[in-house]
Amino acid sequence: MMNKNYFPALLSILFLLLGTGLRAQQLPAVQATLDTNAIMIGDQIGLNLKVDVPKGYQVYWPFLQDTLAPHIEMIRAEKTDSVLKNDEIQYHRKIIITSFDSGAFTVPSFVFHIRNTSTGQVDSLTTDEMPLRVFTPMVDTAKAFKVIKGPESVPYTFAELLPWIFLVLAVIIAIILVVWYVRNGKKGKPLFARKPKPKLPPYEQAIKQLEELRLSKIWQSGKLKEYYTGITDIMREYFTDRYHFEAWEMTSDEMIHELKDKKINDQAMSKVKSTLELADLVKFAKAQPTALENDTALNYCIDFVNETRPVVETPEQNINLDEGDKTKVEPEKKKED
C-alpha cells in the first residue's frame, strides 16, 4: 500500500507537469512547408512560412534573397496574413519558388527571431530543411523524329507591305520634326514638356484621404471591413512617408513598436494604437463597433496626423521678447509752443 506521506508529493509533481504542459502550448512555434516536394523543371510552387505566437510577442521574419539555395530561386514573396485565435496570433506568408535545374535539392531552413515585448528577451527559432525533387520531361527516343517542314515562300501582297510603308513614312516625319526642333526650338529641353504635379506633404495627403474616406460613408452602408481597411492603409502610407519605415509589410504591433522611438506624445500614440487594434478586430470579425466608435477611430487618426506633423519655425517665433521690447519706438513728444 502506498504511504500517505507520498500522496501530497505526487500531487505536486502532477500539477507541475500539467503547468509545464500548458506553458509549452503557449510558446512560439515556426513551421515551413511546401505545396509539393516534386515538380517539373520551371514549375512554380508555394513555400509556406507559419508562425504562432502568444500575444505580447513580436516576430522578426528572416531576410529572403532571390536565390534561396543552389538551384532554387524565389519568384516573389506575398503579403503576410495574420489570424487572431484565442490568445495566439497566427502569421502566414507564402513564398513562390521554382527551379530551372533537374535533380534532388534541399530547401534550407529559416531562422525567426521572436521577441517578448514584456521582458525584452529575444529567442531564435529555426524551421526544418525540406527535400525538393525537380524532374525533366520524358522523351520517347524509340519513336522516329519527324522532319520539321520549313515555311513556304509566297510573294508579298500590297496589303502586307502597306504597314511597313506607313512605318517608314512615320520614321521620316519623326526625323524631320527632330531636326526642325533642334534648329529652331529650345535646345536642351524636351519637345513636349509637362509641368510635374507637386506631391502633397505626407500629413496633408493623409488628412485629405481621411476626409475623403469620411465623405464616402462606406461604413454607413455596412462595409465595415472596407472602412477600417481604408483607415489602416492611409496610416500605413503616412507612417512610410513621414517616418521612413516599410509599414506595408508590418503588422499593427510592429508598426506601434516602430513608432515608440519617434518621440510621439503618449496621447497620440494611445489613439492610433486603439484604432489599429479595433481595425484588426473588425478584420477578423471579432468586434462590431458602434457608429460612435467608427467616427472616433477616424478622428483619432486625424488627431495623430495633426500631432505629428512637422513644425516649421517662422522668423517671428525666434524673436527674443526682451530684445523686442528694446526695439519699440517711443512716440514723439509734442513740441512746446
Backbone as numpy.savetxt, mean C-alpha at the origin, in Angstrom:
# Nx Ny Nz CAx CAy CAz Cx Cy Cz
-2.97 -47.14 46.49 -3.82 -45.93 46.49 -2.94 -44.69 46.49
-3.35 -43.68 45.72 -2.58 -42.44 45.61 -2.65 -41.66 46.91
-1.50 -41.17 47.31 -1.43 -40.37 48.53 -2.16 -39.04 48.31
-3.00 -38.66 49.28 -3.78 -37.43 49.15 -2.89 -36.20 49.09
-1.65 -36.29 49.60 -0.76 -35.14 49.57 -0.31 -34.81 48.15
-0.36 -35.80 47.25 0.06 -35.57 45.87 -1.03 -34.90 45.04
-2.29 -34.98 45.51 -3.41 -34.50 44.69 -3.31 -32.99 44.39
-3.03 -32.12 45.36 -2.89 -30.68 45.02 -1.75 -30.41 44.06
-0.66 -31.16 44.21 0.48 -30.95 43.29 0.11 -31.32 41.87
-0.63 -32.43 41.71 -1.06 -32.84 40.36 -2.00 -31.81 39.75
-2.89 -31.25 40.56 -3.80 -30.21 40.04 -3.01 -28.98 39.58
-1.99 -28.61 40.34 -1.17 -27.44 39.95 -0.46 -27.69 38.64
0.07 -28.89 38.45 0.76 -29.23 37.20 -0.23 -29.21 36.04
-1.44 -29.74 36.28 -2.46 -29.77 35.23 -2.85 -28.38 34.79
-3.10 -27.47 35.76 -3.46 -26.09 35.42 -2.31 -25.38 34.72
-1.07 -25.69 35.12 0.09 -25.09 34.47 0.18 -25.50 33.01
-0.06 -26.80 32.73 -0.04 -27.28 31.35 -1.15 -26.67 30.52
-2.35 -26.54 31.12 -3.48 -25.94 30.39 -3.19 -24.47 30.09
-2.64 -23.75 31.07 -2.32 -22.34 30.85 -1.27 -22.16 29.78
-0.27 -23.08 29.77 0.77 -23.01 28.73 0.18 -23.27 27.36
-0.74 -24.21 27.27 -1.38 -24.51 25.99 -2.20 -23.36 25.48
-2.91 -22.67 26.41 -3.71 -21.52 25.98 -2.83 -20.39 25.50
-1.69 -20.20 26.21 -0.80 -19.14 25.77 -0.16 -19.46 24.43
0.09 -20.76 24.19 0.71 -21.16 22.92 -0.21 -20.88 21.75
-1.52 -20.97 22.00 -2.45 -20.71 20.91 -2.45 -19.23 20.51
-2.01 -18.37 21.42 -2.04 -16.94 21.13 -0.71 -16.41 20.61
0.28 -17.31 20.43 1.56 -16.85 19.92 1.47 -16.60 18.42
2.27 -15.68 17.87 2.27 -15.44 16.42 2.70 -16.69 15.65
2.16 -16.84 14.45 2.51 -17.98 13.60 2.58 -17.50 12.16
3.53 -18.05 11.39 3.69 -17.71 9.97 3.63 -18.99 9.16
3.22 -18.85 7.90 3.08 -20.02 7.03 3.24 -19.59 5.58
3.89 -20.42 4.79 4.04 -20.20 3.35 3.61 -21.45 2.62
2.72 -21.30 1.63 2.22 -22.43 0.85 2.20 -22.07 -0.63
2.26 -23.09 -1.48 2.17 -22.92 -2.93 0.82 -23.42 -3.41
0.30 -22.80 -4.46 -0.94 -23.31 -5.05 -0.74 -24.73 -5.56
0.42 -25.00 -6.10 0.80 -26.33 -6.55 2.31 -26.40 -6.59
2.86 -27.60 -6.42 4.31 -27.74 -6.42 4.85 -28.33 -7.72
4.01 -28.38 -8.78 4.45 -28.87 -10.08 3.79 -28.02 -11.17
4.61 -27.41 -12.04 4.09 -26.54 -13.10 4.84 -26.82 -14.39
4.25 -26.31 -15.49 4.95 -26.32 -16.76 5.82 -25.07 -16.85
6.86 -25.13 -17.63 7.79 -24.02 -17.74 7.05 -22.76 -18.22
7.25 -21.64 -17.51 6.59 -20.39 -17.85 5.24 -20.18 -17.20
4.66 -21.22 -16.56 3.38 -21.06 -15.88 3.55 -20.20 -14.62
2.46 -19.53 -14.22 2.48 -18.68 -13.04 1.61 -19.30 -11.95
2.14 -19.33 -10.73 1.39 -19.87 -9.59 1.48 -18.90 -8.43
0.65 -19.14 -7.42 0.62 -18.27 -6.26 1.42 -18.83 -5.10
2.21 -17.96 -4.49 2.92 -18.27 -3.25 2.22 -17.49 -2.15
1.57 -18.20 -1.23 0.71 -17.58 -0.22 1.47 -17.45 1.10
1.61 -16.21 1.58 2.24 -15.93 2.86 1.16 -15.54 3.87
1.09 -16.27 4.99 0.06 -16.03 5.99 0.72 -15.78 7.35
0.17 -14.82 8.08 0.66 -14.47 9.41 -0.55 -14.35 10.34
-0.51 -15.04 11.48 -1.54 -14.93 12.51 -0.89 -14.33 13.76
-1.37 -13.17 14.20 -0.82 -12.53 15.39 -1.97 -12.07 16.28
-1.78 -12.12 17.60 -2.78 -11.54 18.49 -2.77 -10.02 18.38
-3.77 -9.39 18.95 -3.79 -7.94 18.99 -2.60 -7.45 19.81
-2.04 -6.33 19.40 -0.89 -5.79 20.10 0.43 -6.18 19.51
0.41 -6.88 18.38 1.65 -7.27 17.70 1.73 -6.56 16.35
2.94 -6.22 15.95 3.17 -5.56 14.66 4.02 -6.48 13.79
3.64 -6.60 12.53 4.28 -7.54 11.60 5.17 -6.76 10.64
6.43 -7.19 10.51 7.35 -6.65 9.52 7.58 -7.73 8.46
7.10 -7.48 7.25 7.16 -8.48 6.18 8.58 -8.58 5.62
8.93 -9.75 5.10 10.27 -9.89 4.50 10.38 -9.08 3.22
11.60 -8.64 2.92 11.85 -7.89 1.69 11.92 -8.88 0.52
11.11 -8.63 -0.50 11.01 -9.53 -1.65 11.73 -8.93 -2.85
12.61 -9.72 -3.46 13.31 -9.30 -4.67 12.68 -9.97 -5.89
13.06 -9.47 -7.07 12.51 -10.04 -8.31 12.90 -11.51 -8.48
14.07 -11.87 -8.03 14.52 -13.26 -8.08 14.50 -13.81 -6.66
13.51 -14.68 -6.37 13.38 -15.25 -5.03 14.48 -16.27 -4.76
14.84 -17.03 -5.77 15.85 -18.08 -5.66 16.35 -18.38 -7.07
17.44 -19.10 -7.22 17.89 -19.47 -8.57 16.78 -20.18 -9.35
16.47 -19.66 -10.54 15.46 -20.21 -11.46 14.03 -19.92 -11.01
13.80 -19.14 -9.97 12.44 -18.81 -9.51 12.31 -17.30 -9.50
11.40 -16.77 -10.32 11.21 -15.32 -10.47 9.88 -14.88 -9.88
9.85 -13.68 -9.32 8.61 -13.10 -8.81 8.00 -12.20 -9.89
6.74 -12.44 -10.24 6.04 -11.62 -11.23 5.49 -10.35 -10.57
4.77 -10.52 -9.47 4.22 -9.36 -8.75 3.81 -9.81 -7.35
3.66 -8.82 -6.48 3.19 -9.06 -5.12 1.87 -8.32 -4.95
0.82 -9.05 -4.62 -0.49 -8.43 -4.46 -0.61 -7.76 -3.09
-1.66 -6.98 -2.90 -1.85 -6.25 -1.66 -2.15 -7.21 -0.50
-1.85 -6.73 0.69 -2.05 -7.54 1.89 -3.50 -7.44 2.34
-4.11 -8.61 2.59 -5.45 -8.68 3.16 -5.35 -9.00 4.65
-6.27 -8.47 5.43 -6.28 -8.74 6.86 -7.69 -9.07 7.31
-7.80 -10.02 8.23 -9.10 -10.45 8.76 -8.99 -10.49 10.28
-9.95 -9.87 10.95 -9.99 -9.88 12.41 -10.85 -11.05 12.86
-10.25 -11.99 13.59 -10.95 -13.19 14.03 -10.70 -13.37 15.52
-11.79 -13.22 16.31 -11.68 -13.26 17.77 -10.69 -12.20 18.22
-9.61 -12.62 18.89 -8.59 -11.68 19.35 -7.35 -11.74 18.49
-7.43 -12.32 17.30 -6.29 -12.45 16.42 -6.54 -11.71 15.11
-5.45 -11.26 14.49 -5.51 -10.65 13.16 -4.76 -11.56 12.21
-5.44 -11.97 11.14 -4.85 -12.85 10.14 -4.52 -12.03 8.90
-3.22 -12.02 8.53 -2.75 -11.31 7.35 -2.45 -12.32 6.24
-2.75 -11.93 5.01 -2.49 -12.80 3.87 -1.99 -11.95 2.71
-0.90 -12.39 2.10 -0.36 -11.73 0.91 0.01 -12.80 -0.12
-0.43 -12.60 -1.35 -0.17 -13.56 -2.42 0.91 -13.03 -3.34
1.92 -13.88 -3.59 3.02 -13.55 -4.48 2.91 -14.44 -5.72
2.89 -13.84 -6.90 2.82 -14.60 -8.15 4.25 -14.88 -8.61
4.58 -16.18 -8.79 5.93 -16.56 -9.18 5.87 -17.42 -10.43
7.03 -17.62 -11.07 7.14 -18.46 -12.25 8.58 -18.94 -12.37
8.81 -19.80 -13.35 10.16 -20.29 -13.63 10.27 -20.52 -15.13
11.42 -20.14 -15.68 11.67 -20.30 -17.10 12.73 -21.37 -17.37
13.01 -22.18 -16.37 13.93 -23.31 -16.50 13.26 -24.55 -15.95
13.56 -25.68 -16.55 12.99 -26.94 -16.08 13.92 -27.57 -15.05
13.32 -28.32 -14.13 14.11 -29.00 -13.11 13.42 -28.96 -11.77
14.13 -29.44 -10.76 13.62 -29.46 -9.38 14.29 -28.32 -8.61
13.48 -27.39 -8.11 13.99 -26.23 -7.42 13.38 -26.15 -6.02
13.89 -25.21 -5.24 13.42 -25.04 -3.86 13.04 -23.59 -3.64
11.80 -23.38 -3.23 11.36 -22.03 -2.85 11.92 -21.75 -1.47
12.67 -20.67 -1.28 13.35 -20.45 0.00 12.37 -20.11 1.12
12.89 -20.18 2.33 12.11 -19.77 3.49 12.08 -18.25 3.59
11.11 -17.73 4.33 10.94 -16.29 4.51 10.96 -15.98 6.01
11.65 -14.90 6.35 11.81 -14.52 7.76 10.91 -13.32 8.05
10.02 -13.48 9.03 9.14 -12.41 9.49 9.63 -11.93 10.86
9.55 -10.63 11.07 9.88 -10.04 12.37 8.58 -9.58 13.01
8.30 -10.11 14.21 7.06 -9.82 14.93 7.41 -9.02 16.17
6.81 -7.87 16.31 7.11 -6.97 17.45 5.91 -6.88 18.38
6.18 -7.12 19.66 5.17 -6.93 20.70 5.16 -5.45 21.08
4.08 -4.74 20.73 4.05 -3.30 20.95 3.99 -2.93 22.43
3.54 -3.84 23.28 3.47 -3.53 24.71 4.82 -3.66 25.38
5.63 -4.67 24.98 6.94 -4.89 25.60 8.09 -4.42 24.73
7.85 -4.23 23.43 8.92 -3.84 22.53 9.78 -5.00 22.06
9.48 -6.22 22.50 10.28 -7.38 22.11 10.00 -7.76 20.66
11.05 -8.06 19.91 10.94 -8.43 18.50 11.41 -9.88 18.34
10.56 -10.73 17.79 10.89 -12.13 17.51 10.93 -12.35 16.01
11.74 -13.33 15.59 11.86 -13.70 14.18 11.25 -15.07 13.95
10.33 -15.16 13.02 9.69 -16.42 12.67 10.01 -16.74 11.21
10.32 -18.00 10.92 10.75 -18.43 9.59 9.81 -19.48 9.04
9.44 -19.35 7.76 8.61 -20.36 7.11 9.47 -21.52 6.61
8.81 -22.60 6.22 9.52 -23.77 5.71 9.84 -23.59 4.23
10.93 -24.24 3.79 11.23 -24.29 2.37 10.25 -25.22 1.66
10.01 -24.97 0.36 9.04 -25.76 -0.38 9.64 -26.21 -1.71
9.43 -27.47 -2.10 9.95 -27.94 -3.39 9.04 -27.49 -4.53
9.64 -27.25 -5.68 8.89 -26.86 -6.88 9.50 -27.59 -8.06
8.66 -28.31 -8.79 9.10 -29.05 -9.96 8.57 -28.37 -11.21
9.47 -28.08 -12.17 9.11 -27.40 -13.41 9.36 -28.36 -14.57
8.32 -28.61 -15.35 8.39 -29.56 -16.46 8.36 -28.82 -17.79
8.87 -29.48 -18.83 8.79 -28.97 -20.19 7.80 -29.81 -20.98
7.18 -29.27 -22.03 6.22 -30.05 -22.82 6.90 -31.27 -23.46
6.17 -32.36 -23.45 6.68 -33.59 -24.04 6.46 -33.57 -25.55
7.50 -33.93 -26.30 7.43 -33.97 -27.77 7.56 -35.42 -28.22
6.60 -35.85 -29.01 6.62 -37.22 -29.54 7.57 -37.27 -30.73
8.79 -37.76 -30.50 9.80 -37.83 -31.57 9.57 -38.98 -32.52
8.64 -39.87 -32.17 8.40 -41.01 -33.06 7.65 -40.59 -34.33
6.91 -39.51 -34.25 6.16 -39.06 -35.41 7.06 -38.25 -36.34
6.77 -38.34 -37.63 7.58 -37.63 -38.63 7.26 -36.14 -38.58
8.30 -35.32 -38.76 8.13 -33.87 -38.77 7.52 -33.44 -40.10
6.56 -32.56 -40.02 5.94 -32.05 -41.22 6.68 -30.79 -41.67
6.92 -30.72 -42.96 7.61 -29.56 -43.52 6.65 -28.37 -43.54
7.13 -27.27 -43.02 6.30 -26.06 -43.00 6.33 -25.42 -44.37
5.16 -25.27 -44.93 5.05 -24.70 -46.25 5.16 -23.19 -46.18
6.02 -22.64 -46.98 6.23 -21.20 -46.98 5.05 -20.45 -47.58
4.96 -19.15 -47.29 3.87 -18.35 -47.84 4.02 -18.16 -49.34
2.91 -18.15 -50.02 2.92 -17.93 -51.46 3.02 -16.43 -51.75
3.81 -16.12 -52.75 3.98 -14.72 -53.13 2.87 -14.31 -54.09
2.19 -13.24 -53.74 1.10 -12.72 -54.57 1.38 -11.24 -54.82
0.95 -10.70 -55.91 1.20 -9.27 -56.19 0.40 -8.37 -55.26
1.00 -7.23 -54.94 0.34 -6.26 -54.07 -0.76 -5.54 -54.84
-1.83 -5.25 -54.16 -2.93 -4.48 -54.74 -2.80 -3.01 -54.32
-3.53 -2.15 -55.02 -3.49 -0.72 -54.69 -4.04 -0.47 -53.28
-5.04 -1.25 -52.87 -5.61 -1.09 -51.52 -4.56 -1.40 -50.45
-3.68 -2.36 -50.72 -2.63 -2.68 -49.77 -1.53 -1.63 -49.75
-1.27 -0.99 -50.89 -0.24 0.04 -50.95 -0.71 1.39 -50.43
-2.03 1.59 -50.40 -2.56 2.90 -50.01 -2.15 3.32 -48.60
-2.22 2.44 -47.57 -1.76 2.87 -46.24 -0.30 3.30 -46.21
0.55 2.61 -46.97 1.96 2.97 -47.00 2.17 4.33 -47.68
1.35 4.60 -48.70 1.43 5.91 -49.36 1.09 7.03 -48.38
0.00 6.82 -47.63 -0.38 7.81 -46.62 0.71 7.98 -45.56
1.35 6.87 -45.18 2.40 6.95 -44.18 3.58 7.77 -44.68
3.97 7.54 -45.94 5.09 8.31 -46.51 4.74 9.79 -46.58
3.51 10.10 -47.00 3.08 11.51 -47.06 3.08 12.14 -45.67
2.63 11.39 -44.67 2.60 11.92 -43.31 4.00 12.21 -42.80
4.95 11.32 -43.13 6.34 11.54 -42.70 6.91 12.78 -43.38
6.62 12.95 -44.66 7.13 14.14 -45.38 6.56 15.41 -44.78
5.24 15.41 -44.48 4.61 16.59 -43.90 5.20 16.88 -42.52
5.45 15.83 -41.74 6.03 16.03 -40.40 7.42 16.63 -40.49
8.22 16.16 -41.45 9.57 16.71 -41.63 9.50 18.19 -42.02
8.56 18.53 -42.91 8.41 19.92 -43.33 8.02 20.81 -42.16
7.10 20.33 -41.29 6.68 21.12 -40.14 7.83 21.32 -39.16
8.61 20.27 -38.95 9.74 20.39 -38.01 10.76 21.40 -38.54
11.08 21.32 -39.84 12.04 22.27 -40.43 11.51 23.69 -40.33
10.24 23.87 -40.60 9.65 25.21 -40.52 9.69 25.75 -39.11
9.41 24.89 -38.13 9.40 25.35 -36.74 10.80 25.72 -36.28
11.80 24.93 -36.68 13.18 25.23 -36.27 13.62 26.56 -36.87
13.23 26.86 -38.10 13.67 28.09 -38.76 12.87 29.31 -38.31
11.57 29.16 -38.11 10.72 30.31 -37.86 10.13 30.36 -36.45
10.07 29.22 -35.79 9.47 29.19 -34.46 10.46 29.53 -33.38
10.04 29.31 -32.14 10.90 29.55 -31.00 11.79 28.33 -30.78
13.09 28.55 -30.88 14.02 27.44 -30.74 14.11 27.01 -29.28
14.31 25.71 -29.12 14.47 25.17 -27.78 13.18 24.95 -27.03
12.01 25.19 -27.63 10.73 24.98 -26.97 9.90 23.99 -27.77
9.03 23.23 -27.11 8.21 22.25 -27.83 7.23 22.93 -28.76
6.82 22.16 -29.78 5.90 22.70 -30.77 4.55 23.01 -30.16
4.05 22.12 -29.35 2.76 22.31 -28.68 3.01 22.25 -27.18
3.23 23.40 -26.57 3.51 23.47 -25.15 2.20 23.59 -24.38
2.10 22.80 -23.31 0.92 22.86 -22.45 1.37 23.21 -21.04
0.73 24.19 -20.48 1.08 24.61 -19.15 0.66 23.55 -18.15
1.63 23.02 -17.37 1.27 21.96 -16.42 0.35 22.48 -15.32
-0.59 21.65 -14.95 -1.52 22.02 -13.89 -0.84 21.85 -12.55
-0.78 22.90 -11.74 -0.07 22.79 -10.45 -0.80 21.81 -9.53
0.00 21.01 -8.84 -0.55 20.04 -7.91 -0.82 20.70 -6.57
-1.98 20.39 -5.99 -2.34 20.98 -4.71 -1.43 20.42 -3.61
-1.18 21.21 -2.57 -0.45 20.68 -1.41 -1.23 19.51 -0.79
-0.52 18.63 -0.06 -1.20 17.43 0.48 -2.41 17.75 1.34
-2.31 18.79 2.22 -3.44 19.06 3.11 -4.63 19.63 2.35
-4.38 20.47 1.34 -5.50 20.98 0.54 -6.16 19.87 -0.27
-5.34 18.98 -0.84 -5.89 17.85 -1.59 -6.74 16.96 -0.69
-6.27 16.70 0.53 -7.02 15.83 1.45 -8.34 16.47 1.86
-8.31 17.77 2.21 -9.55 18.46 2.59 -10.54 18.45 1.43
-10.06 18.68 0.22 -10.93 18.69 -0.95 -11.58 17.32 -1.15
-10.79 16.26 -1.04 -11.33 14.91 -1.24 -12.32 14.53 -0.14
-12.02 14.92 1.10 -12.93 14.59 2.20 -14.27 15.32 2.04
-14.22 16.58 1.61 -15.48 17.32 1.40 -16.26 16.74 0.22
-15.56 16.30 -0.82 -16.26 15.65 -1.94 -16.91 14.34 -1.49
-16.22 13.61 -0.61 -16.81 12.37 -0.08 -18.04 12.67 0.77
-17.99 13.77 1.52 -19.16 14.14 2.32 -20.36 14.47 1.42
-20.09 15.23 0.34 -21.18 15.64 -0.56 -21.74 14.47 -1.36
-20.95 13.40 -1.53 -21.45 12.25 -2.30 -22.56 11.50 -1.58
-22.59 11.61 -0.24 -23.66 10.98 0.57 -23.81 9.49 0.27
-22.69 8.79 0.20 -22.79 7.36 -0.14 -23.21 6.51 1.06
-22.84 6.95 2.29 -23.26 6.13 3.43 -24.77 6.28 3.68
-25.32 7.43 3.27 -26.78 7.58 3.42 -27.53 6.59 2.54
-26.92 6.13 1.45 -27.57 5.14 0.58 -27.21 3.71 0.95
-26.58 3.52 2.10 -26.30 2.17 2.59 -24.92 1.64 2.23
-24.10 2.43 1.56 -22.78 1.96 1.15 -21.75 2.35 2.21
-21.83 1.66 3.36 -20.94 1.99 4.47 -19.50 1.59 4.17
-19.31 0.39 3.59 -17.95 -0.07 3.32 -17.25 0.86 2.33
-17.97 1.30 1.27 -17.38 2.21 0.31 -17.04 3.55 0.97
-17.88 3.98 1.89 -17.64 5.26 2.58 -16.36 5.21 3.41
-16.23 4.16 4.23 -15.04 4.07 5.09 -13.81 3.69 4.29
-13.98 2.96 3.19 -12.83 2.70 2.32 -12.33 4.00 1.70
-13.27 4.88 1.31 -12.88 6.18 0.76 -12.13 7.02 1.79
-12.60 7.02 3.04 -11.91 7.77 4.08 -10.49 7.24 4.28
-10.38 5.89 4.35 -9.05 5.29 4.57 -8.11 5.59 3.41
-8.60 5.51 2.17 -7.74 5.77 1.01 -7.27 7.23 0.98
-8.15 8.16 1.33 -7.76 9.58 1.36 -6.67 9.81 2.39
-6.82 9.19 3.57 -5.82 9.37 4.62 -4.51 8.66 4.26
-4.60 7.51 3.58 -3.37 6.85 3.12 -2.59 7.76 2.18
-3.30 8.41 1.24 -2.63 9.32 0.31 -2.04 10.51 1.05
-2.76 11.02 2.05 -2.25 12.17 2.81 -1.01 11.78 3.61
-1.04 10.60 4.25 0.13 10.15 5.00 1.33 10.00 4.08
1.11 9.45 2.89 2.22 9.22 1.95 2.83 10.54 1.49
1.98 11.51 1.11 2.48 12.79 0.59 3.00 13.70 1.70
2.38 13.64 2.88 2.75 14.57 3.96 3.97 14.07 4.74
4.00 12.75 5.04 5.06 12.21 5.90 6.00 11.27 5.18
5.75 11.02 3.88 6.71 10.31 3.03 7.00 8.88 3.52
5.95 8.12 3.82 6.11 6.68 4.01 4.99 5.97 3.27
5.25 4.72 2.87 4.35 3.97 1.99 3.14 3.46 2.77
2.17 4.34 2.97 0.98 3.96 3.74 0.09 2.99 2.98
0.20 2.93 1.66 -0.67 2.05 0.87 -0.40 0.58 1.16
0.81 0.25 1.61 1.17 -1.13 1.87 1.08 -1.49 3.36
0.51 -0.61 4.18 0.49 -0.80 5.63 -0.93 -1.03 6.13
-1.01 -1.72 7.26 -2.28 -1.84 7.97 -2.51 -0.59 8.81
-3.67 -0.52 9.42 -3.98 0.65 10.24 -3.02 0.77 11.41
-2.72 -0.35 12.07 -1.79 -0.31 13.20 -0.40 0.13 12.76
0.05 -0.32 11.60 1.36 0.08 11.11 1.41 1.57 10.80
0.34 2.11 10.22 0.30 3.55 9.95 0.34 4.36 11.25
-0.44 3.95 12.24 -0.44 4.65 13.52 0.95 4.60 14.16
1.61 3.46 14.03 2.97 3.33 14.58 3.94 4.29 13.90
3.81 4.45 12.58 4.68 5.37 11.86 4.40 6.82 12.26
3.13 7.14 12.53 2.78 8.52 12.85 3.23 8.94 14.25
3.51 7.96 15.13 3.88 8.30 16.49 5.20 9.05 16.56
6.05 8.90 15.54 7.35 9.58 15.53 7.31 10.93 14.81
6.12 11.41 14.44 6.02 12.63 13.63 5.65 13.88 14.44
5.73 13.82 15.76 5.46 14.97 16.63 4.05 15.53 16.40
3.07 14.63 16.46 1.67 15.01 16.32 1.03 15.01 17.70
0.19 15.99 17.98 -0.40 16.07 19.31 -1.33 14.89 19.57
-1.51 14.57 20.86 -2.24 13.37 21.26 -3.70 13.41 20.82
-4.30 14.60 20.84 -5.72 14.70 20.48 -5.94 14.35 19.00
-5.07 14.86 18.14 -5.19 14.54 16.71 -4.92 13.06 16.46
-3.92 12.50 17.15 -3.61 11.07 16.99 -4.78 10.22 17.44
-5.41 10.60 18.54 -6.55 9.82 19.05 -7.70 9.83 18.05
-7.92 10.97 17.39 -9.02 11.06 16.43 -8.79 10.18 15.21
-7.59 10.27 14.62 -7.35 9.48 13.41 -7.28 7.99 13.74
-6.77 7.65 14.93 -6.70 6.24 15.32 -8.10 5.65 15.47
-9.00 6.37 16.15 -10.37 5.87 16.32 -11.08 5.72 14.98
-10.81 6.65 14.04 -11.44 6.56 12.72 -10.94 5.34 11.95
-9.64 5.09 11.96 -9.08 3.94 11.24 -9.56 2.63 11.86
-9.65 2.57 13.19 -10.13 1.35 13.84 -11.60 1.10 13.50
-12.41 2.16 13.48 -13.82 2.00 13.11 -13.95 1.55 11.66
-13.10 2.09 10.78 -13.12 1.69 9.37 -12.80 0.21 9.21
-11.83 -0.31 9.99 -11.50 -1.74 9.92 -12.67 -2.59 10.39
-13.34 -2.16 11.45 -14.49 -2.93 11.95 -15.62 -2.95 10.92
-15.86 -1.83 10.26 -16.91 -1.79 9.23 -16.51 -2.67 8.05
-15.24 -2.67 7.69 -14.77 -3.47 6.55 -15.03 -4.95 6.78
-14.81 -5.41 8.02 -14.99 -6.83 8.32 -16.35 -7.11 8.96
-17.29 -6.18 8.75 -18.68 -6.37 9.21 -18.75 -6.64 10.70
-17.86 -5.98 11.47 -17.87 -6.14 12.91 -18.59 -4.99 13.62
-18.99 -3.98 12.88 -19.64 -2.83 13.50 -20.65 -2.24 12.52
-21.69 -1.63 13.08 -22.71 -0.93 12.30 -22.85 0.46 12.90
-21.99 1.42 12.47 -21.98 2.74 13.12 -23.27 3.51 12.87
-23.51 4.46 13.76 -24.67 5.33 13.62 -24.36 6.48 12.68
-25.39 7.26 12.37 -25.20 8.40 11.48 -24.24 9.42 12.10
-24.36 9.61 13.42 -23.45 10.53 14.11 -22.01 10.05 14.02
-21.80 8.75 14.17 -20.43 8.21 14.09 -19.86 8.35 12.68
-20.73 8.21 11.66 -20.26 8.37 10.29 -19.77 9.80 10.03
-20.54 10.78 10.47 -20.13 12.18 10.29 -18.91 12.50 11.14
-18.88 11.96 12.36 -17.75 12.23 13.26 -16.45 11.68 12.70
-16.50 10.49 12.08 -15.28 9.89 11.52 -14.67 10.79 10.45
-15.50 11.34 9.57 -14.98 12.23 8.54 -14.49 13.55 9.14
-15.21 14.07 10.13 -14.79 15.32 10.77 -13.47 15.14 11.51
-13.28 13.96 12.10 -12.01 13.68 12.78 -10.84 13.74 11.81
-11.05 13.20 10.61 -9.98 13.23 9.61 -9.68 14.67 9.16
-10.74 15.47 8.99 -10.53 16.88 8.64 -9.77 17.60 9.75
-10.12 17.33 11.02 -9.40 17.94 12.13 -7.94 17.52 12.14
-7.69 16.23 11.84 -6.30 15.75 11.82 -5.49 16.46 10.74
-6.07 16.62 9.55 -5.35 17.30 8.47 -5.08 18.76 8.83
-6.06 19.43 9.42 -5.85 20.82 9.82 -4.81 20.95 10.92
-4.78 19.95 11.83 -3.80 20.00 12.92 -2.38 19.75 12.44
-2.24 18.98 11.34 -0.90 18.57 10.89 -0.44 19.31 9.63
-1.19 20.29 9.19 -0.74 21.04 8.02 0.49 21.87 8.38
1.42 22.03 7.44 2.64 22.80 7.74 2.30 24.25 8.08
3.03 24.77 9.05 2.84 26.16 9.48 3.89 27.02 8.80
3.44 27.99 8.01 4.35 28.90 7.31 4.40 30.21 8.08
5.58 30.54 8.56 5.74 31.77 9.32 5.82 32.97 8.38
5.04 33.98 8.70 5.06 35.22 7.94 6.02 36.21 8.62
6.49 37.22 7.86 7.40 38.20 8.49 6.80 38.89 9.69
5.46 39.08 9.70 4.83 39.74 10.83 4.96 38.93 12.11
5.03 37.55 11.96 5.13 36.71 13.14 6.51 36.76 13.77
7.53 37.25 13.05 8.89 37.28 13.54 9.28 38.62 14.15
8.36 39.57 14.16 8.67 40.90 14.69 8.72 40.84 16.22
9.74 41.37 16.82 9.87 41.43 18.27 8.95 42.52 18.80
8.14 42.14 19.78 7.16 43.09 20.28 7.83 44.30 20.92
8.96 44.10 21.63 9.63 45.23 22.27 10.15 46.21 21.24
10.77 45.65 20.16 11.27 46.50 19.10 10.13 47.19 18.38
8.99 46.48 18.31 7.84 47.09 17.65 7.36 48.33 18.38
7.45 48.29 19.72 7.02 49.46 20.47 7.94 50.64 20.22
9.26 50.36 19.99 10.20 51.43 19.76 10.00 52.12 18.43
9.37 51.42 17.50 9.23 51.98 16.16 7.96 52.81 16.01
7.19 52.93 17.09 5.97 53.71 16.99 6.34 55.19 16.79
5.61 55.82 15.95 5.87 57.23 15.64 4.97 58.09 16.51
5.57 58.93 17.28 4.78 59.80 18.14 4.11 60.88 17.30
2.91 61.25 17.66 2.23 62.31 16.91 2.93 63.66 17.07
2.94 64.43 16.02 3.61 65.72 16.05 2.86 66.69 16.99
3.68 67.45 17.72 3.08 68.43 18.61 2.63 69.65 17.80
1.55 70.20 18.22 1.07 71.38 17.56 1.95 72.58 17.90
2.23 73.31 16.87 3.05 74.50 17.09 2.25 75.55 17.84
2.93 76.11 18.79 2.28 77.17 19.55 2.33 78.46 18.75
1.25 79.13 18.82 1.17 80.41 18.12 2.07 81.43 18.80
